[in-house]
Amino acid sequence: MEMFFHGFMQRAVQASLLISFIAPLLGLFLILRRQSLMADTLSHVSLAGVALGLLIGVNPTWTNLLVVAAIAIMLEYLRVVYRTYSEISIAILMSVGMALALFLMGLNEGGATLSMNQFLFGSIVTISQQQVWMLFILTIMISLLYFVFRKPMYILTFDEEIAFTAGLPIKTMSILFNVLTGVTIAIIMPIVGALLVSAIIVLPAAISMRLSKSFNGVIFIGIVIALIGMLSGLVASYELGTPPGASIILIFMILFAATALVKQILRHTKLD
């Protein structure tokens, strides 16, 4: 196809392939830990990192990484403080992050609006080769950490008290997981947009959970679903001139509706 002869589309496809491998891994643990909204919080806070970079004239990706990593650590601290009311930490940091982003944007009297729109809604032309390499390194790191710490994370996800009794460093593991999620959001945000990046991470795992009951099965099917959704969304975005993040999310929602419909039909078939 003609679209794949463009350098920016080649980089977007490379980024999409890498995202498809790590999104189900992070998304499944977020869902099982009941922290789906944490990804949404970090995506909103990441706007403050972008605004800071634009204000001081530094690559927004780097300032974004620093801000999101710091907020991810703070999020774990607040989660422990408000253990019974964990949603408080999400509400606080999401509001503070958005307020800080708007404040920094107000201080920048230059042409930051266009750049912020690209980070808000995503733009396939903003993907640089440097970001692709960063995403590649992140994918390797997450994959290695998953294979090494799969069983401890499995225990931590389902019962923190048992994990603590078993001697696992639950606070360190939770902080590391939060930071990895935040870094992932900061890196993939330019292609899908801050407003929808959390859905990109959560939806593939949410859809695959309806198709498989095993842990590894959910991850494998999630990767396949992520590949279909990401690549189809990019093609639709290029052909129709729509934001890539919105196109990808709509593809995922079509897949979600299709799986729900098929399962409903199969259930009625068995009953008959």
ABEGO torsion letter per residue (X at the ends): XAAAABAAAAAAAAAAAAAAAAAAAAAAAAAAAGAAAAAAAAAAAAAAAAAAAAAAGBBAAAAAAAAAAAAAAAAAAAAAABAABAAAAAAAAAAAAAAAAAAAAAABABBAAAAAAAAAAEBAAABBAAAAAAAAAAAAAAAAAAAAAAAAAAAAAABAAAAAAAGBBAAAAAAAAAAAAAAAAAAAAAAAEAAAAAAAAAAAAAAAAAABABAAAAAAAAAAAAAAAAAAAAAAAAAAGBBAAAAAAAAAAAAAAAAAAAAAAAAAAAAX
